[in-house]
Amino acid sequence: MAGLVTTFGAGAMTNSIGEIRDADFLFVIGSNTSEAHPIIAMEMKRAVHRGATMVVADPRAVWMTTLAQKHLQLRPGTDVWLLNAMAHVIIEEGLVDEAFIREHTENFEAVREAVRKYTPEEAEKVTDISAEDIRWVAHRYATTERAGIYYTLGITEHSHGTDNVYCLANLVLMTGHLGKRSAGMNPLRGQNNVQGANDAGATPIFLPGYQRVDDEEVRRKYEESWGVALPPEPGMNLNVMMKAVGKSIRGMYVMGEDILLSEPNVSKLEEGMNNVDFLVIQEPFLNETARYADVVFPSAVFAEKDGTFTNSERRVQLVRKAVEPPGEARADWEILVSLANACGASWDYPNSASVYDELAKDAPRFAGISHERIEESAEGPKSGLQWPCPDPNHSGTEFLHEGGVLRGKGLFSAVEYRPSEELPDQEYALLLSTGRTLYHYNAATQTRRESGLVAKQSDPFVEIHPKDAGKRGIASGDLVEVCTRRGKVHARAILSRQVRRGCLWMPLHFHEARANLLTNDAGDPITQTAEYKVCAAEVRSVEKDGAEQRYPGSYYAMNGPGPGAGGERRS
Amino acid sequence: MTDRSITVNGHPWQAQEGETILEVAARHGVEIPTLCHDPRLKPAGACRTCLVEIDGWRRLAPACATPVTEGMSIVTENERIDRHRKTLLALYMTDHPQSREESERGAPDQLFDMVARYQAPSDWGVLENKRQGRPDDRNPYIQFNPEACILCARCTRYCDEVESVSAITLAQRGSETTIATVDAESLLDTTCEMCGGCIDVCPTGAMAEKIPLVRGDKPERELEKVRTTCNYCGVGCQMDLNVDPDAREGQGKVVKVTSPPVGTTTNDGNLCVKGRFAYDFIDHPDRLTQPLVRGEDGELHPTTWDDALAKAATGLRGVTERHGPDALGFVSSSRCTMEENFLMQKLSRAVFHTNNVHQCAAT
């Protein structure tokens, strides 16, 4: 997000989901789209069936590779090498969009210099992708008019996540694939309202609408609106906050997150939690974090309240109350109002629409949006309103940067490769990545209460390459111990050629095998996003199981995904 | 795109190259009935209810699968078409459940609507339905009721063309033709990803949601639909919660989820396994129903809202008084609404005077 704001001036998908089907080239990197964003995957499938070329860059042979023209199965954490080499080829072959660079960007020369040494041949040694493939992909990307980049946490959850985003943005800017339909740069958001949470100012640097807290004029506007003095210094971001828990952070208020399941290197965090004086949580279910809570507020779930979620394509849509919450549970917004008033404030919001109105009033990007307008749009061809939407007569914005980059000039950023913080060595010889599966969601407080999803995927598992398993005497279905320098967990081994040799992959959803006891909390220097995707690990068998285990998602056989409807795998 | 001049029911219309008769008619608000058509799928011409008469053509032609050509003259309603349609619908009914109540235990059955609309005869006798189902399929969500199937193949085409997993297929021949999996395996053991698109596209309810059927919930026509936004990933699919307002002693229960019509929302009528099926958590017995506070004994105990709010306020203020405002950290949630995130950061900044607030998806 920080990377995108720096480069373009807005941290969001530049295109709309509905534009994907018309793309002619799709570069999907670090995104297991069919499992993490199944509906976006359907749009990509539609594009491919229409004749578009799709390239998937991912260390794992995820399902989408079955439809891809090429699968770039790179070594985890070497994205900068791959992307810089693509930039190298585009410059070398003279495929840059000179006019776009001149009119809409700055700092291109720095990138031209920086990528000079990233030749495809050298990149092949680091990434394990052939120079020929790198040239082919770079050429196709640069020469296809409607070429879109789609990425997820496989790009950002690295200690060099922001660098990865810069590299992608460089490709977009040098080819001018921006500000038009079906061509742009699209981070696919993992949570229903991650876009909206940022938009609404739930960040230490920005007040609502990406207005900086250290901008005096902005602060004065809000001080006037809210009638109180506001702190001028940016606060701690989440990763810093988690490391300060029990040290400088002595009290916490946590709404709707199980930090003890979701944050990296949790055993360190648990130590810190013991030194917290006071913890309030607000949750529909008791979770791991509740063990430390002094007060627990029972909250309503989405079907029990009104409000809005903003999706990946900046579309603000309504959440409507359908049923009553159980017992005395209340909507989160009602609880926050009550608590503010218990602390002496005098907040008065008759409903969630009035909260939105206050949010929109001082944030120009959303000023034209209201619950009422979204309600009216429900009858239209597409429901909801996409920001920027500066006034009540504005119909919203389908794709960003049309007729010029929002920032004024798109900023090129020269990036040098830095290896991941912790790589395999003699002691921990394998590389562990973590991620999501189709059948569960994050901490799985919702999905593991769903009998059907549990039938499909009941137990924690770890994917291991058959060669690595053989060397360690592990058979499919064995109970194994996965350990890193930070902790160990037990899971069933699934022998799979989906993962590269030397790599392990684990889902993050299972509380009895918390992948985040293993992960490294080394953060990206700018965003502090943790390195969930790369750490050194080892694995050993602890209990034999005679039964051959199927991949608990069933479509992956031993050799990775089978052929999809699009025909045989082509690479 | 080149324009094509055509005549429909005597009216001169413009159409575009590649458009089908059905598409042009729909654009002009002329109703042509169909059971097998779906804008997301390639035309199949399978159900034959959309047959129209084209000047100079000896046989009736399926409107869904016939592209317009220059000068084409089309009639969508006349005695011949009506006779054909009545015969066809009457034949469909011979091996179909005979009453709406019997067929519509879950989703609505459009065949009954069409029989009523076109006054098709319903006394042509009853034939034994020979299609094989998979009664032992242990998959949790999707049930195939072979007796209600009309072989329009919307489900198999959706599975091929949209979801692209090809888990189900047409199998057998003649009157035994059915919707099958390889070796009649359970969907759990196939490439199926349980998106439930087959249920959504089925015009007769032959593909049905298992859980509401097993639970004996009210049929869909007796439920209230509430349009909302899915609470899982960031795509923001719109969906309709189908609510039984009388259940849970009048508190309401979400019985199932259906997708809005094709073309109206970002998800274009599609949903995934979580969006369509994973809502048992809403009225799960594990839900918290009362505020809890930690007592002297170190355990959490139920209490009143007033007490919990007072304790929370005192506790948080105590931290500020002892260690300063920046000793507090507020973790907001990307799972909660815009409004809630707004209030959380306002609480942090305006009430507790710290910018230590971040939403949970930031790490």
HADDOCK unambig.tbl for C-alpha pairs under 7 A between the chains (distance, minus, plus):
assign (segid A and resid 17 and name CA) (segid B and resid 266 and name CA) 6.79 0.50 0.50
assign (segid A and resid 18 and name CA) (segid B and resid 266 and name CA) 6.48 0.50 0.50
assign (segid A and resid 37 and name CA) (segid B and resid 233 and name CA) 6.57 0.50 0.50
assign (segid A and resid 37 and name CA) (segid B and resid 235 and name CA) 6.89 0.50 0.50
assign (segid A and resid 38 and name CA) (segid B and resid 272 and name CA) 6.07 0.50 0.50
assign (segid A and resid 39 and name CA) (segid B and resid 267 and name CA) 6.45 0.50 0.50
assign (segid A and resid 39 and name CA) (segid B and resid 270 and name CA) 6.76 0.50 0.50
assign (segid A and resid 39 and name CA) (segid B and resid 271 and name CA) 6.57 0.50 0.50
assign (segid A and resid 39 and name CA) (segid B and resid 272 and name CA) 6.66 0.50 0.50
assign (segid A and resid 42 and name CA) (segid B and resid 162 and name CA) 6.02 0.50 0.50
assign (segid A and resid 42 and name CA) (segid B and resid 163 and name CA) 6.02 0.50 0.50
assign (segid A and resid 46 and name CA) (segid B and resid 162 and name CA) 6.65 0.50 0.50
assign (segid A and resid 188 and name CA) (segid B and resid 234 and name CA) 6.87 0.50 0.50
assign (segid A and resid 189 and name CA) (segid B and resid 233 and name CA) 6.92 0.50 0.50
assign (segid A and resid 189 and name CA) (segid B and resid 234 and name CA) 4.66 0.50 0.50
assign (segid A and resid 190 and name CA) (segid B and resid 233 and name CA) 5.04 0.50 0.50
assign (segid A and resid 190 and name CA) (segid B and resid 234 and name CA) 5.18 0.50 0.50
assign (segid A and resid 191 and name CA) (segid B and resid 232 and name CA) 6.11 0.50 0.50
assign (segid A and resid 191 and name CA) (segid B and resid 233 and name CA) 4.45 0.50 0.50
assign (segid A and resid 191 and name CA) (segid B and resid 234 and name CA) 4.78 0.50 0.50
assign (segid A and resid 191 and name CA) (segid B and resid 334 and name CA) 6.05 0.50 0.50
assign (segid A and resid 191 and name CA) (segid B and resid 335 and name CA) 6.30 0.50 0.50
assign (segid A and resid 192 and name CA) (segid B and resid 231 and name CA) 5.33 0.50 0.50
assign (segid A and resid 192 and name CA) (segid B and resid 232 and name CA) 5.26 0.50 0.50
assign (segid A and resid 192 and name CA) (segid B and resid 233 and name CA) 4.61 0.50 0.50
assign (segid A and resid 192 and name CA) (segid B and resid 234 and name CA) 4.10 0.50 0.50
assign (segid A and resid 192 and name CA) (segid B and resid 235 and name CA) 6.93 0.50 0.50
assign (segid A and resid 192 and name CA) (segid B and resid 236 and name CA) 6.22 0.50 0.50
assign (segid A and resid 192 and name CA) (segid B and resid 334 and name CA) 6.81 0.50 0.50
assign (segid A and resid 192 and name CA) (segid B and resid 335 and name CA) 5.97 0.50 0.50
assign (segid A and resid 193 and name CA) (segid B and resid 234 and name CA) 6.36 0.50 0.50
assign (segid A and resid 193 and name CA) (segid B and resid 334 and name CA) 4.79 0.50 0.50
assign (segid A and resid 193 and name CA) (segid B and resid 335 and name CA) 5.62 0.50 0.50
assign (segid A and resid 193 and name CA) (segid B and resid 336 and name CA) 6.75 0.50 0.50
assign (segid A and resid 193 and name CA) (segid B and resid 337 and name CA) 6.68 0.50 0.50
assign (segid A and resid 194 and name CA) (segid B and resid 334 and name CA) 4.30 0.50 0.50
assign (segid A and resid 194 and name CA) (segid B and resid 361 and name CA) 6.57 0.50 0.50
assign (segid A and resid 196 and name CA) (segid B and resid 338 and name CA) 5.29 0.50 0.50
assign (segid A and resid 197 and name CA) (segid B and resid 333 and name CA) 6.87 0.50 0.50
assign (segid A and resid 197 and name CA) (segid B and resid 334 and name CA) 5.34 0.50 0.50
assign (segid A and resid 197 and name CA) (segid B and resid 338 and name CA) 5.89 0.50 0.50
assign (segid A and resid 197 and name CA) (segid B and resid 341 and name CA) 5.52 0.50 0.50
assign (segid A and resid 197 and name CA) (segid B and resid 359 and name CA) 6.31 0.50 0.50
assign (segid A and resid 200 and name CA) (segid B and resid 338 and name CA) 5.92 0.50 0.50
assign (segid A and resid 200 and name CA) (segid B and resid 341 and name CA) 5.96 0.50 0.50
assign (segid A and resid 200 and name CA) (segid B and resid 342 and name CA) 4.98 0.50 0.50
assign (segid A and resid 201 and name CA) (segid B and resid 342 and name CA) 6.32 0.50 0.50
assign (segid A and resid 201 and name CA) (segid B and resid 345 and name CA) 6.41 0.50 0.50
assign (segid A and resid 202 and name CA) (segid B and resid 332 and name CA) 6.42 0.50 0.50
assign (segid A and resid 202 and name CA) (segid B and resid 341 and name CA) 5.84 0.50 0.50
assign (segid A and resid 202 and name CA) (segid B and resid 342 and name CA) 6.74 0.50 0.50
assign (segid A and resid 202 and name CA) (segid B and resid 345 and name CA) 5.29 0.50 0.50
assign (segid A and resid 202 and name CA) (segid B and resid 357 and name CA) 5.96 0.50 0.50
assign (segid A and resid 202 and name CA) (segid B and resid 358 and name CA) 5.00 0.50 0.50
assign (segid A and resid 202 and name CA) (segid B and resid 359 and name CA) 5.40 0.50 0.50
assign (segid A and resid 203 and name CA) (segid B and resid 357 and name CA) 5.62 0.50 0.50
assign (segid A and resid 203 and name CA) (segid B and resid 358 and name CA) 4.30 0.50 0.50
assign (segid A and resid 203 and name CA) (segid B and resid 359 and name CA) 6.36 0.50 0.50
assign (segid A and resid 204 and name CA) (segid B and resid 355 and name CA) 5.14 0.50 0.50
assign (segid A and resid 204 and name CA) (segid B and resid 356 and name CA) 5.57 0.50 0.50
assign (segid A and resid 204 and name CA) (segid B and resid 357 and name CA) 5.28 0.50 0.50
assign (segid A and resid 204 and name CA) (segid B and resid 358 and name CA) 5.83 0.50 0.50
assign (segid A and resid 228 and name CA) (segid B and resid 350 and name CA) 6.23 0.50 0.50
assign (segid A and resid 230 and name CA) (segid B and resid 349 and name CA) 6.24 0.50 0.50
assign (segid A and resid 230 and name CA) (segid B and resid 350 and name CA) 6.29 0.50 0.50
assign (segid A and resid 230 and name CA) (segid B and resid 353 and name CA) 6.17 0.50 0.50
assign (segid A and resid 231 and name CA) (segid B and resid 349 and name CA) 6.96 0.50 0.50
assign (segid A and resid 231 and name CA) (segid B and resid 353 and name CA) 5.79 0.50 0.50
assign (segid A and resid 231 and name CA) (segid B and resid 354 and name CA) 6.02 0.50 0.50
assign (segid A and resid 231 and name CA) (segid B and resid 355 and name CA) 6.71 0.50 0.50
assign (segid A and resid 234 and name CA) (segid B and resid 355 and name CA) 5.84 0.50 0.50
assign (segid A and resid 235 and name CA) (segid B and resid 354 and name CA) 6.85 0.50 0.50
assign (segid A and resid 235 and name CA) (segid B and resid 355 and name CA) 4.21 0.50 0.50
assign (segid A and resid 235 and name CA) (segid B and resid 356 and name CA) 4.29 0.50 0.50
assign (segid A and resid 235 and name CA) (segid B and resid 357 and name CA) 6.93 0.50 0.50
assign (segid A and resid 236 and name CA) (segid B and resid 356 and name CA) 4.96 0.50 0.50
assign (segid A and resid 237 and name CA) (segid B and resid 356 and name CA) 6.94 0.50 0.50
assign (segid A and resid 237 and name CA) (segid B and resid 358 and name CA) 6.02 0.50 0.50
assign (segid A and resid 238 and name CA) (segid B and resid 358 and name CA) 5.71 0.50 0.50
assign (segid A and resid 238 and name CA) (segid B and resid 362 and name CA) 6.34 0.50 0.50
assign (segid A and resid 238 and name CA) (segid B and resid 363 and name CA) 6.32 0.50 0.50
assign (segid A and resid 239 and name CA) (segid B and resid 363 and name CA) 5.75 0.50 0.50
assign (segid A and resid 241 and name CA) (segid B and resid 329 and name CA) 6.94 0.50 0.50
assign (segid A and resid 248 and name CA) (segid B and resid 327 and name CA) 5.63 0.50 0.50
assign (segid A and resid 249 and name CA) (segid B and resid 327 and name CA) 4.40 0.50 0.50
assign (segid A and resid 249 and name CA) (segid B and resid 328 and name CA) 5.64 0.50 0.50
assign (segid A and resid 249 and name CA) (segid B and resid 329 and name CA) 6.38 0.50 0.50
assign (segid A and resid 250 and name CA) (segid B and resid 319 and name CA) 6.57 0.50 0.50
assign (segid A and resid 250 and name CA) (segid B and resid 327 and name CA) 5.30 0.50 0.50
assign (segid A and resid 250 and name CA) (segid B and resid 328 and name CA) 6.15 0.50 0.50
assign (segid A and resid 251 and name CA) (segid B and resid 316 and name CA) 6.41 0.50 0.50
assign (segid A and resid 251 and name CA) (segid B and resid 319 and name CA) 5.97 0.50 0.50
assign (segid A and resid 251 and name CA) (segid B and resid 327 and name CA) 6.30 0.50 0.50
assign (segid A and resid 251 and name CA) (segid B and resid 328 and name CA) 4.73 0.50 0.50
assign (segid A and resid 251 and name CA) (segid B and resid 329 and name CA) 6.41 0.50 0.50
assign (segid A and resid 252 and name CA) (segid B and resid 328 and name CA) 5.51 0.50 0.50
assign (segid A and resid 252 and name CA) (segid B and resid 329 and name CA) 4.80 0.50 0.50
assign (segid A and resid 252 and name CA) (segid B and resid 330 and name CA) 5.81 0.50 0.50
assign (segid A and resid 253 and name CA) (segid B and resid 329 and name CA) 6.41 0.50 0.50
assign (segid A and resid 253 and name CA) (segid B and resid 330 and name CA) 4.85 0.50 0.50
assign (segid A and resid 253 and name CA) (segid B and resid 331 and name CA) 6.16 0.50 0.50
assign (segid A and resid 254 and name CA) (segid B and resid 330 and name CA) 6.00 0.50 0.50
assign (segid A and resid 254 and name CA) (segid B and resid 331 and name CA) 4.66 0.50 0.50
assign (segid A and resid 254 and name CA) (segid B and resid 332 and name CA) 6.36 0.50 0.50
assign (segid A and resid 255 and name CA) (segid B and resid 331 and name CA) 6.12 0.50 0.50
assign (segid A and resid 255 and name CA) (segid B and resid 332 and name CA) 5.32 0.50 0.50
assign (segid A and resid 255 and name CA) (segid B and resid 333 and name CA) 5.96 0.50 0.50
assign (segid A and resid 256 and name CA) (segid B and resid 333 and name CA) 5.35 0.50 0.50
assign (segid A and resid 256 and name CA) (segid B and resid 335 and name CA) 6.69 0.50 0.50
assign (segid A and resid 256 and name CA) (segid B and resid 336 and name CA) 6.98 0.50 0.50
assign (segid A and resid 257 and name CA) (segid B and resid 333 and name CA) 6.29 0.50 0.50
assign (segid A and resid 257 and name CA) (segid B and resid 360 and name CA) 6.50 0.50 0.50
assign (segid A and resid 278 and name CA) (segid B and resid 315 and name CA) 6.00 0.50 0.50
assign (segid A and resid 278 and name CA) (segid B and resid 316 and name CA) 6.59 0.50 0.50
assign (segid A and resid 280 and name CA) (segid B and resid 312 and name CA) 6.65 0.50 0.50
assign (segid A and resid 284 and name CA) (segid B and resid 287 and name CA) 5.72 0.50 0.50
assign (segid A and resid 284 and name CA) (segid B and resid 288 and name CA) 5.64 0.50 0.50
assign (segid A and resid 285 and name CA) (segid B and resid 286 and name CA) 6.43 0.50 0.50
assign (segid A and resid 285 and name CA) (segid B and resid 287 and name CA) 5.14 0.50 0.50
assign (segid A and resid 285 and name CA) (segid B and resid 288 and name CA) 5.51 0.50 0.50
assign (segid A and resid 294 and name CA) (segid B and resid 293 and name CA) 5.61 0.50 0.50
assign (segid A and resid 294 and name CA) (segid B and resid 294 and name CA) 4.98 0.50 0.50
assign (segid A and resid 295 and name CA) (segid B and resid 292 and name CA) 5.74 0.50 0.50
assign (segid A and resid 295 and name CA) (segid B and resid 293 and name CA) 4.49 0.50 0.50
assign (segid A and resid 295 and name CA) (segid B and resid 294 and name CA) 6.43 0.50 0.50
assign (segid A and resid 295 and name CA) (segid B and resid 308 and name CA) 6.50 0.50 0.50
assign (segid A and resid 295 and name CA) (segid B and resid 312 and name CA) 6.28 0.50 0.50
assign (segid A and resid 296 and name CA) (segid B and resid 291 and name CA) 5.70 0.50 0.50
assign (segid A and resid 296 and name CA) (segid B and resid 292 and name CA) 4.95 0.50 0.50
assign (segid A and resid 296 and name CA) (segid B and resid 293 and name CA) 6.32 0.50 0.50
assign (segid A and resid 297 and name CA) (segid B and resid 291 and name CA) 4.82 0.50 0.50
assign (segid A and resid 297 and name CA) (segid B and resid 292 and name CA) 6.64 0.50 0.50
assign (segid A and resid 298 and name CA) (segid B and resid 288 and name CA) 5.20 0.50 0.50
assign (segid A and resid 298 and name CA) (segid B and resid 289 and name CA) 5.96 0.50 0.50
assign (segid A and resid 298 and name CA) (segid B and resid 290 and name CA) 5.97 0.50 0.50
assign (segid A and resid 298 and name CA) (segid B and resid 291 and name CA) 5.63 0.50 0.50
assign (segid A and resid 301 and name CA) (segid B and resid 282 and name CA) 6.83 0.50 0.50
assign (segid A and resid 302 and name CA) (segid B and resid 231 and name CA) 6.60 0.50 0.50
assign (segid A and resid 307 and name CA) (segid B and resid 337 and name CA) 5.76 0.50 0.50
assign (segid A and resid 307 and name CA) (segid B and resid 339 and name CA) 6.39 0.50 0.50
assign (segid A and resid 308 and name CA) (segid B and resid 337 and name CA) 5.36 0.50 0.50
assign (segid A and resid 308 and name CA) (segid B and resid 338 and name CA) 5.64 0.50 0.50
assign (segid A and resid 309 and name CA) (segid B and resid 337 and name CA) 5.37 0.50 0.50
assign (segid A and resid 309 and name CA) (segid B and resid 338 and name CA) 5.91 0.50 0.50
assign (segid A and resid 311 and name CA) (segid B and resid 234 and name CA) 5.06 0.50 0.50
assign (segid A and resid 311 and name CA) (segid B and resid 235 and name CA) 5.52 0.50 0.50
assign (segid A and resid 311 and name CA) (segid B and resid 236 and name CA) 4.96 0.50 0.50
assign (segid A and resid 312 and name CA) (segid B and resid 234 and name CA) 5.28 0.50 0.50
assign (segid A and resid 312 and name CA) (segid B and resid 235 and name CA) 5.79 0.50 0.50
assign (segid A and resid 317 and name CA) (segid B and resid 229 and name CA) 6.71 0.50 0.50
assign (segid A and resid 318 and name CA) (segid B and resid 228 and name CA) 6.11 0.50 0.50
assign (segid A and resid 318 and name CA) (segid B and resid 229 and name CA) 6.32 0.50 0.50
assign (segid A and resid 319 and name CA) (segid B and resid 228 and name CA) 4.74 0.50 0.50
assign (segid A and resid 319 and name CA) (segid B and resid 229 and name CA) 5.30 0.50 0.50
assign (segid A and resid 320 and name CA) (segid B and resid 227 and name CA) 6.79 0.50 0.50
assign (segid A and resid 320 and name CA) (segid B and resid 228 and name CA) 5.28 0.50 0.50
assign (segid A and resid 322 and name CA) (segid B and resid 226 and name CA) 5.99 0.50 0.50
assign (segid A and resid 322 and name CA) (segid B and resid 243 and name CA) 6.97 0.50 0.50
assign (segid A and resid 323 and name CA) (segid B and resid 251 and name CA) 5.97 0.50 0.50
assign (segid A and resid 323 and name CA) (segid B and resid 252 and name CA) 4.87 0.50 0.50
assign (segid A and resid 323 and name CA) (segid B and resid 253 and name CA) 6.27 0.50 0.50
assign (segid A and resid 324 and name CA) (segid B and resid 251 and name CA) 5.07 0.50 0.50
assign (segid A and resid 324 and name CA) (segid B and resid 252 and name CA) 6.49 0.50 0.50
assign (segid A and resid 326 and name CA) (segid B and resid 289 and name CA) 5.75 0.50 0.50
assign (segid A and resid 327 and name CA) (segid B and resid 289 and name CA) 4.51 0.50 0.50
assign (segid A and resid 327 and name CA) (segid B and resid 290 and name CA) 6.66 0.50 0.50
assign (segid A and resid 328 and name CA) (segid B and resid 289 and name CA) 5.21 0.50 0.50
assign (segid A and resid 328 and name CA) (segid B and resid 290 and name CA) 5.40 0.50 0.50
assign (segid A and resid 329 and name CA) (segid B and resid 288 and name CA) 6.95 0.50 0.50
assign (segid A and resid 329 and name CA) (segid B and resid 289 and name CA) 5.21 0.50 0.50
assign (segid A and resid 329 and name CA) (segid B and resid 290 and name CA) 6.33 0.50 0.50
assign (segid A and resid 332 and name CA) (segid B and resid 340 and name CA) 6.33 0.50 0.50
assign (segid A and resid 333 and name CA) (segid B and resid 339 and name CA) 6.86 0.50 0.50
assign (segid A and resid 333 and name CA) (segid B and resid 340 and name CA) 4.82 0.50 0.50
assign (segid A and resid 333 and name CA) (segid B and resid 343 and name CA) 6.92 0.50 0.50
assign (segid A and resid 336 and name CA) (segid B and resid 343 and name CA) 6.65 0.50 0.50
assign (segid A and resid 336 and name CA) (segid B and resid 344 and name CA) 6.81 0.50 0.50
assign (segid A and resid 339 and name CA) (segid B and resid 309 and name CA) 5.86 0.50 0.50
assign (segid A and resid 339 and name CA) (segid B and resid 313 and name CA) 6.78 0.50 0.50
assign (segid A and resid 340 and name CA) (segid B and resid 347 and name CA) 6.38 0.50 0.50
assign (segid A and resid 340 and name CA) (segid B and resid 351 and name CA) 6.77 0.50 0.50
assign (segid A and resid 342 and name CA) (segid B and resid 309 and name CA) 6.42 0.50 0.50
assign (segid A and resid 342 and name CA) (segid B and resid 310 and name CA) 6.31 0.50 0.50
assign (segid A and resid 342 and name CA) (segid B and resid 313 and name CA) 6.22 0.50 0.50
assign (segid A and resid 343 and name CA) (segid B and resid 313 and name CA) 5.48 0.50 0.50
assign (segid A and resid 345 and name CA) (segid B and resid 351 and name CA) 6.95 0.50 0.50
assign (segid A and resid 352 and name CA) (segid B and resid 339 and name CA) 6.40 0.50 0.50
assign (segid A and resid 355 and name CA) (segid B and resid 339 and name CA) 5.72 0.50 0.50
assign (segid A and resid 356 and name CA) (segid B and resid 339 and name CA) 5.76 0.50 0.50
assign (segid A and resid 359 and name CA) (segid B and resid 342 and name CA) 6.89 0.50 0.50
assign (segid A and resid 381 and name CA) (segid B and resid 263 and name CA) 6.69 0.50 0.50
assign (segid A and resid 381 and name CA) (segid B and resid 264 and name CA) 4.90 0.50 0.50
assign (segid A and resid 382 and name CA) (segid B and resid 264 and name CA) 5.02 0.50 0.50
assign (segid A and resid 382 and name CA) (segid B and resid 265 and name CA) 4.66 0.50 0.50
assign (segid A and resid 382 and name CA) (segid B and resid 266 and name CA) 6.58 0.50 0.50
assign (segid A and resid 383 and name CA) (segid B and resid 264 and name CA) 6.90 0.50 0.50
assign (segid A and resid 383 and name CA) (segid B and resid 265 and name CA) 5.64 0.50 0.50
assign (segid A and resid 439 and name CA) (segid B and resid 274 and name CA) 6.79 0.50 0.50
assign (segid A and resid 446 and name CA) (segid B and resid 281 and name CA) 5.30 0.50 0.50
assign (segid A and resid 447 and name CA) (segid B and resid 278 and name CA) 6.13 0.50 0.50
assign (segid A and resid 449 and name CA) (segid B and resid 280 and name CA) 6.50 0.50 0.50
assign (segid A and resid 449 and name CA) (segid B and resid 281 and name CA) 5.66 0.50 0.50
assign (segid A and resid 450 and name CA) (segid B and resid 278 and name CA) 5.86 0.50 0.50
assign (segid A and resid 450 and name CA) (segid B and resid 280 and name CA) 5.34 0.50 0.50
assign (segid A and resid 450 and name CA) (segid B and resid 281 and name CA) 6.61 0.50 0.50
assign (segid A and resid 452 and name CA) (segid B and resid 140 and name CA) 4.96 0.50 0.50
assign (segid A and resid 452 and name CA) (segid B and resid 141 and name CA) 6.74 0.50 0.50
assign (segid A and resid 456 and name CA) (segid B and resid 188 and name CA) 6.93 0.50 0.50
assign (segid A and resid 528 and name CA) (segid B and resid 363 and name CA) 6.60 0.50 0.50
assign (segid A and resid 529 and name CA) (segid B and resid 362 and name CA) 6.44 0.50 0.50
assign (segid A and resid 529 and name CA) (segid B and resid 363 and name CA) 4.18 0.50 0.50
assign (segid A and resid 530 and name CA) (segid B and resid 363 and name CA) 5.50 0.50 0.50
assign (segid A and resid 554 and name CA) (segid B and resid 189 and name CA) 5.92 0.50 0.50
assign (segid A and resid 554 and name CA) (segid B and resid 190 and name CA) 6.62 0.50 0.50
assign (segid A and resid 554 and name CA) (segid B and resid 191 and name CA) 6.54 0.50 0.50
assign (segid A and resid 555 and name CA) (segid B and resid 190 and name CA) 6.62 0.50 0.50
assign (segid A and resid 555 and name CA) (segid B and resid 191 and name CA) 4.67 0.50 0.50
assign (segid A and resid 564 and name CA) (segid B and resid 164 and name CA) 6.34 0.50 0.50
assign (segid A and resid 564 and name CA) (segid B and resid 165 and name CA) 5.80 0.50 0.50
assign (segid A and resid 565 and name CA) (segid B and resid 160 and name CA) 5.96 0.50 0.50
assign (segid A and resid 565 and name CA) (segid B and resid 164 and name CA) 5.19 0.50 0.50
assign (segid A and resid 565 and name CA) (segid B and resid 165 and name CA) 6.07 0.50 0.50
assign (segid A and resid 565 and name CA) (segid B and resid 166 and name CA) 6.17 0.50 0.50
